[in-house]
């Protein structure tokens, strides 16, 4: 009897090798059951600090603690077999020094079993990215609209509308590439700038509110499923789950009140 070949997780080198090739598919996930569904189709899954807003009702990602990221990271790893799992480093866990960043990144990888971490920032974080990668921690970079810096930026503002600012973003992309990042998220960036950066650097670009020319795309799962009342311009809603869930809950409440649930089919005799 032949044995079925074991499923092998996508690796960091495999993602890096996709530069200029078949587009990379990615979504966020924060818990095991949705991760198991996404795992069938995604090349990598991001346990994003967006979970603070999506799952826990926070106003921004700034208040997300490290322990929360680790808890959700564990769940996603447990729910998956194929996709590379990348976990966000939350605000305050990597900015102070490369040494502190390494300590926190190592803890994330050891406790969750993920394959890489992601951190925000361009040239200013290049030294830290180099420090981590030289010590065995794969890093996905993130430039453009960086939500953890929203207080400095004055909100969630599209980046690159003024062409005079383009050289700063291009320098950020080059700096993290040279520092050893294996891929880079371009968020909330005008399309021609994102397309330009994609052509300039040697690592895959992952777009979110950027360009179809990026080497891959990512969306927040709950956004594309229609679970939020408001979605950003760059989100295409592929599902209508919010209203569907509300209809189901409403019907359940009605049946409980009129005692039609549980019926004979749902009780033990």
PyMOL commands that set and color helices and strands:
alter all, ss='L'
color gray80, all
select helices_A, chain A and resi 12-16+32-38+51-54+66-78+98-112+123-134+147-153+163-179+191-200+221-224+241-257+264-266
alter helices_A, ss='H'
color red, helices_A
select strands_A, chain A and resi 24-28+44-47+84-88+116-118+139-144+183-187+204-208+216-219
alter strands_A, ss='S'
color yellow, strands_A
deselect
rebuild
show_as cartoon
